[in-house]
Amino acid sequence: MNFTFLFVTKGRYDFDKSLVNCLEQIQKFSDLRIIIIDGNKDNRVQNFLGDQLFLKNLKVIKQKKGRFVRACLIGIENLETDFFTFMHDDDYISPNFYKLIKFAIKNNTSVIGNGIVLPKENMNYVFPYIENFQKIDSRIIINKYFCSKKINGKFLPANPACSVFKREVANIWVLLIKKIIQDKFLSFYLLHKNIGQDLLLYLISLSIQRDIYYLDDYTCQFSSHKKSMSVNFGSHNLGVGYWLAKKIYTRFSGKDFIYEATLVEKLNLYLRGIFYCYKQGLNKKKFHFHSTKKLIKQILNHKKIEIDNY
């Protein structure tokens, strides 16, 4: 099995349950790997691992500076397998997650799974047996991300922990992140506040495959708690960040990679941007990170983000 968990942790003392999830997988299947990007100033991760620190398929990398996205980039720089996912230190994967990995490798495909949102303290959720893989036209799912956000009655994920991605997705994602850094407005949301950069992984994976496999079963528990990034930023800022990710996606093009949004998708994106401008006018206090004028500029910005060298 040719797969790596990129486990990112910084500032949390109760990361152990999430890390144990991954450790159980690599102990069961020795060809799976974990790269832990440790952004803590102390040795809490090393102390927790103990003798497991010397497992041949586990690697710990100290992150000396930077935020969450920088940790993700460090993980990708050290990625040696053809398949991967990011694992957050407050989410829990299914004990059957290896079935998702095996299916992805066997079929040489990224696989979109599902996550269920539960309080962090809830560790009693019984994950279903993983078996309901569906081959779907990638454009259908892209359209769902732009419009309804649901498929089979379930919200499509943005958090990558419930899915498996091909290495090619990471390569393109890194190049796009390097372009985003050049724009202060975009980088503030997607890189500084970590809103929307995860959605780009899904959109890129959908663009490089004509068909993709979707798993209707839950494969991960996304934890809801007071210290989670999603709760702290609030729904207004999260909405803008994910809107920006979709807007960036429609501007992104490169060799053998371009997505031409449909008229319905463009209209939905435009109206959603206007909606956030309207909401900001009603309550500016809930939008901490930008002015309405800057958001309007993004709505009207159709300049291509060119990437030619991947």
C-alpha positions as CSV (number, residue, x, y, z in Angstrom):
1,M,0.0,0.0,0.0
2,N,1.4,3.3,-1.2
3,F,-0.1,5.9,1.1
4,T,0.9,8.6,3.7
5,F,-1.0,10.4,6.4
6,L,0.2,13.9,6.7
7,F,-0.6,14.6,10.3
8,V,-0.5,18.3,11.3
9,T,-0.5,19.4,14.9
10,K,0.3,22.6,16.7
11,G,-0.8,23.9,20.1
12,R,-3.1,21.1,21.1
13,Y,-2.4,18.8,24.1
14,D,-5.3,16.4,23.3
15,F,-4.0,15.4,19.9
16,D,-3.4,11.9,21.0
17,K,-6.7,10.3,20.1
18,S,-6.4,11.5,16.5
19,L,-2.9,10.4,16.2
20,V,-3.7,6.9,17.7
21,N,-6.2,6.6,14.8
22,C,-3.4,6.8,12.3
23,L,-1.0,4.7,14.3
24,E,-3.5,1.9,14.4
25,Q,-3.7,1.9,10.6
26,I,0.1,1.8,10.1
27,Q,0.5,-0.9,12.7
28,K,-2.1,-3.0,10.9
29,F,-0.6,-2.3,7.5
30,S,3.2,-1.8,7.6
31,D,3.3,-0.2,4.1
32,L,1.3,2.8,5.2
33,R,3.2,5.8,6.5
34,I,2.7,8.8,8.8
35,I,4.5,12.1,8.5
36,I,3.9,14.2,11.6
37,I,4.5,17.9,11.1
38,D,5.0,19.0,14.7
39,G,4.6,22.8,15.2
40,N,4.9,22.6,19.0
41,K,7.8,24.3,20.8
42,D,8.0,21.5,23.3
43,N,8.4,17.7,22.9
44,R,4.8,16.7,23.7
45,V,4.5,14.6,20.5
46,Q,7.8,12.8,21.0
47,N,6.9,12.1,24.7
48,F,3.6,10.7,23.6
49,L,5.1,8.4,21.0
50,G,7.7,7.0,23.2
51,D,9.2,3.8,21.5
52,Q,6.8,4.3,18.6
53,L,9.0,7.2,17.5
54,F,11.3,4.7,16.0
55,L,8.8,2.9,13.8
56,K,10.2,2.6,10.3
57,N,7.1,4.0,8.6
58,L,6.8,7.1,10.9
59,K,8.6,10.4,10.5
60,V,8.4,13.5,12.8
61,I,9.4,16.8,11.3
62,K,9.7,19.9,13.6
63,Q,8.0,23.0,12.1
64,K,10.1,25.9,13.4
65,K,7.9,28.7,12.0
66,G,4.8,29.3,10.0
67,R,1.1,28.5,10.3
68,F,-1.1,25.6,9.2
69,V,-0.6,25.9,5.5
70,R,3.2,26.0,5.9
71,A,2.9,22.8,7.8
72,C,1.0,21.2,4.9
73,L,3.7,22.4,2.4
74,I,6.4,20.8,4.6
75,G,4.4,17.6,4.6
76,I,4.1,17.5,0.8
77,E,7.9,18.4,0.5
78,N,8.6,15.1,2.3
79,L,5.8,13.0,0.7
80,E,7.3,9.9,-1.1
81,T,4.1,7.9,-1.8
82,D,1.7,8.2,-4.6
83,F,-1.4,8.7,-2.4
84,F,-2.0,10.8,0.7
85,T,-4.4,12.7,2.9
86,F,-4.1,15.4,5.5
87,M,-5.1,14.5,9.0
88,H,-6.0,17.2,11.5
89,D,-5.2,16.7,15.2
90,D,-8.9,17.0,16.3
91,D,-10.5,14.6,13.8
92,Y,-11.0,10.9,13.9
93,I,-10.9,8.5,11.0
94,S,-12.8,5.2,10.7
95,P,-11.0,2.0,11.8
96,N,-11.9,0.8,8.3
97,F,-10.2,3.7,6.5
98,Y,-7.6,1.3,5.1
99,K,-10.4,0.1,2.8
100,L,-10.6,3.5,1.2
101,I,-6.9,3.6,0.7
102,K,-6.8,0.1,-0.9
103,F,-9.6,1.0,-3.2
104,A,-7.9,4.3,-4.3
105,I,-4.6,2.5,-5.0
106,K,-6.2,-0.4,-6.8
107,N,-8.1,1.9,-9.1
108,N,-5.4,4.6,-9.3
109,T,-7.9,7.3,-8.3
110,S,-8.6,9.9,-5.7
111,V,-11.6,9.0,-3.6
112,I,-14.0,11.4,-2.0
113,G,-15.3,10.2,1.3
114,N,-17.8,11.7,3.8
115,G,-17.3,13.2,7.2
116,I,-19.8,13.5,10.1
117,V,-19.7,16.6,12.4
118,L,-19.9,15.6,16.1
119,P,-18.7,17.2,19.4
120,K,-15.1,16.4,20.0
121,E,-15.9,14.6,23.2
122,N,-18.1,12.1,21.4
123,M,-15.9,9.1,20.8
124,N,-18.8,6.6,20.6
125,Y,-19.8,7.0,17.0
126,V,-19.8,3.6,15.2
127,F,-18.5,4.0,11.7
128,P,-20.3,2.1,8.9
129,Y,-18.7,-0.6,6.9
130,I,-17.0,1.0,3.9
131,E,-18.4,-0.4,0.7
132,N,-20.6,2.1,-1.2
133,F,-18.1,3.4,-3.8
134,Q,-19.8,5.1,-6.7
135,K,-18.1,6.1,-10.0
136,I,-19.4,9.6,-10.9
137,D,-18.6,12.1,-13.7
138,S,-16.3,14.7,-12.0
139,R,-18.2,17.6,-13.6
140,I,-21.3,16.5,-11.8
141,I,-19.6,16.8,-8.4
142,I,-17.9,20.1,-9.3
143,N,-21.3,21.5,-10.2
144,K,-22.6,20.3,-6.8
145,Y,-19.7,22.1,-5.0
146,F,-20.6,25.3,-6.9
147,C,-24.4,25.1,-6.5
148,S,-26.2,22.7,-4.1
149,K,-23.1,21.6,-2.1
150,K,-24.9,18.3,-1.6
151,I,-24.9,14.9,-3.2
152,N,-27.2,12.0,-2.1
153,G,-28.5,14.4,0.5
154,K,-25.1,14.9,2.2
155,F,-22.9,17.9,2.2
156,L,-19.7,17.5,0.1
157,P,-16.6,17.7,2.3
158,A,-13.9,20.4,2.3
159,N,-11.8,18.9,5.1
160,P,-9.5,16.4,3.4
161,A,-9.3,13.9,6.3
162,C,-12.2,11.8,5.0
163,S,-10.7,11.3,1.5
164,V,-7.7,10.0,-0.3
165,F,-5.8,12.0,-3.0
166,K,-3.3,11.2,-5.7
167,R,0.1,12.8,-5.4
168,E,-0.5,14.8,-8.6
169,V,-3.2,16.7,-6.7
170,A,-0.6,17.8,-4.1
171,N,1.9,18.9,-6.8
172,I,-0.7,21.2,-8.5
173,W,-2.0,22.5,-5.1
174,V,1.5,23.6,-4.1
175,L,2.0,25.5,-7.3
176,L,-1.4,27.2,-6.9
177,I,-0.6,28.1,-3.2
178,K,2.6,29.8,-4.4
179,K,0.5,31.9,-6.8
180,I,-2.0,32.8,-4.0
181,I,0.9,34.1,-1.8
182,Q,1.4,36.9,-4.3
183,D,-2.1,38.3,-3.6
184,K,-2.5,39.8,-0.1
185,F,-6.3,39.6,0.0
186,L,-6.3,35.9,-1.1
187,S,-3.4,34.9,1.0
188,F,-5.0,36.4,4.1
189,Y,-8.1,34.1,3.8
190,L,-6.6,31.0,2.3
191,L,-3.2,30.9,3.9
192,H,-3.2,33.1,7.0
193,K,-6.7,32.0,8.2
194,N,-6.7,28.6,6.5
195,I,-10.2,29.1,4.9
196,G,-10.7,27.5,1.5
197,Q,-7.3,26.1,0.8
198,D,-8.6,22.6,1.7
199,L,-11.5,22.9,-0.8
200,L,-8.9,23.5,-3.6
201,L,-7.6,20.0,-3.0
202,Y,-11.0,18.6,-3.9
203,L,-11.5,20.8,-6.9
204,I,-8.1,20.0,-8.3
205,S,-8.6,16.3,-7.9
206,L,-11.9,16.6,-9.8
207,S,-10.3,18.4,-12.6
208,I,-7.5,15.9,-13.3
209,Q,-9.9,13.0,-13.6
210,R,-12.8,12.6,-16.0
211,D,-14.5,10.3,-13.5
212,I,-13.9,10.0,-9.8
213,Y,-15.1,7.7,-7.0
214,Y,-17.4,9.0,-4.3
215,L,-18.0,7.1,-1.1
216,D,-21.4,7.6,0.5
217,D,-20.3,6.2,3.8
218,Y,-18.8,8.2,6.6
219,T,-15.0,7.7,6.9
220,C,-14.1,10.5,9.4
221,Q,-15.5,12.4,12.3
222,F,-15.0,16.2,12.0
223,S,-14.8,17.5,15.6
224,S,-16.9,20.5,16.7
225,H,-15.5,22.4,19.7
226,K,-14.8,26.0,20.9
227,K,-11.2,26.0,19.8
228,S,-11.8,24.7,16.2
229,M,-10.8,27.1,13.4
230,S,-14.3,26.9,11.9
231,V,-16.1,28.0,15.1
232,N,-13.6,30.8,15.8
233,F,-13.8,32.4,12.3
234,G,-17.6,32.3,12.2
235,S,-19.9,31.4,9.3
236,H,-19.6,34.8,7.5
237,N,-15.8,34.7,7.1
238,L,-15.9,31.0,6.4
239,G,-18.4,31.6,3.6
240,V,-16.2,34.3,2.0
241,G,-13.1,32.1,2.2
242,Y,-14.7,29.1,0.5
243,W,-16.3,31.5,-2.1
244,L,-12.8,32.8,-2.8
245,A,-11.5,29.2,-3.3
246,K,-14.1,28.6,-6.0
247,K,-13.4,31.9,-7.6
248,I,-9.7,31.1,-7.7
249,Y,-10.5,27.7,-9.2
250,T,-12.4,29.4,-12.1
251,R,-9.3,31.6,-12.8
252,F,-6.8,28.7,-12.6
253,S,-5.3,27.3,-15.8
254,G,-2.2,25.5,-16.9
255,K,-0.8,22.9,-19.2
256,D,-3.5,20.2,-19.6
257,F,-5.5,21.8,-16.7
258,I,-8.3,24.3,-17.2
259,Y,-11.8,24.4,-15.9
260,E,-14.4,26.3,-17.8
261,A,-17.3,26.9,-15.5
262,T,-20.8,26.5,-16.8
263,L,-23.1,29.5,-17.0
264,V,-25.1,28.3,-14.0
265,E,-21.9,27.9,-12.0
266,K,-20.7,31.4,-13.0
267,L,-24.0,32.9,-12.1
268,N,-24.2,31.1,-8.8
269,L,-20.7,32.3,-7.9
270,Y,-21.5,35.9,-8.9
271,L,-24.7,36.0,-6.9
272,R,-23.0,34.4,-3.9
273,G,-20.4,37.1,-4.0
274,I,-23.1,39.8,-4.2
275,F,-24.8,38.1,-1.3
276,Y,-21.7,38.4,0.9
277,C,-21.4,42.1,0.0
278,Y,-25.0,42.6,1.0
279,K,-24.5,40.8,4.3
280,Q,-21.4,42.8,5.0
281,G,-23.4,46.0,4.5
282,L,-25.9,44.9,7.1
283,N,-23.3,43.8,9.7
284,K,-19.7,44.8,9.1
285,K,-18.6,43.5,12.6
286,K,-19.0,39.9,11.5
287,F,-16.7,40.4,8.5
288,H,-13.3,41.1,10.2
289,F,-10.9,40.7,7.4
290,H,-11.9,42.9,4.4
291,S,-13.9,45.8,3.1
292,T,-16.8,45.5,0.7
293,K,-14.8,47.3,-2.0
294,K,-12.1,44.6,-1.9
295,L,-14.7,41.9,-2.2
296,I,-16.3,43.5,-5.2
297,K,-12.9,43.6,-6.9
298,Q,-12.7,39.8,-6.4
299,I,-16.1,39.4,-7.9
300,L,-15.1,41.3,-11.0
301,N,-11.6,39.7,-11.3
302,H,-11.5,37.2,-14.1
303,K,-7.7,37.3,-14.8
304,K,-6.3,33.8,-15.3
305,I,-3.9,32.4,-12.8
306,E,-1.4,30.7,-15.1
307,I,0.6,27.7,-14.1
308,D,2.7,26.1,-16.8
309,N,5.4,24.0,-15.2
310,Y,3.8,21.0,-13.4
